[in-house]
């Protein structure tokens, strides 16, 4: 079995993994805000609603990152 290696996708991943992304910070802030609403304010419904935001934020960030990687790989293949 022959193995070929293309490093074009590795550079995109390496550039983005060295720092904390805004999506991770926004997700952490959303968790903190959800805990604040739920426990400090006693507004359980709002706390649960805000607690659903991190998954959406991270899912969108993953989608855009995969799209960026796909475009980089397509350019490297041309």
Secondary structure as GFF3:
##gff-version 3
##sequence-region A 1 78
A	DSSP	alpha_helix	8	17	.	.	.	ID=ss1
A	DSSP	alpha_helix	22	35	.	.	.	ID=ss2
A	DSSP	pi_helix	36	40	.	.	.	ID=ss3
A	DSSP	alpha_helix	44	51	.	.	.	ID=ss4
A	DSSP	alpha_helix	53	77	.	.	.	ID=ss5
###
